[in-house]
């Protein structure tokens, strides 16, 4: 027995509109439906939504996420390509973290500068 779109929305942090959009563009498979015709999300669906949230949070474009989802649906023979996609994305994330760390150092310097001015 699955959960409703409202419950999936609450658990995933994604709006019901976003969940329907993700289904429409192929990011998530066509979700099973109950006898009443309403979507019924299972635990593996929620795990997949959690992974998609992490990809989005780290800046992966929707088009790349769709490509990854399509490869996933094709099965284990695409595991190498999926791994390479994630490795490339990881490198972009690491570069972004390095840039943010550098930017944070500049902010810390400026804050220290103003603290020294204010407290002589």
Secondary structure, 3 states (H helix, E strand, C coil): CCECHHHHHHHHCCCHHHHHHHHHHCCCCCCCECCCCCECECHHHHHHHHHHHHHHHCCCCHHHHHHHHHHHHHCHHHHHHHHHHHHHHHHHHHHHHHHHHHHHHHHHHHHHHHHHHHHC
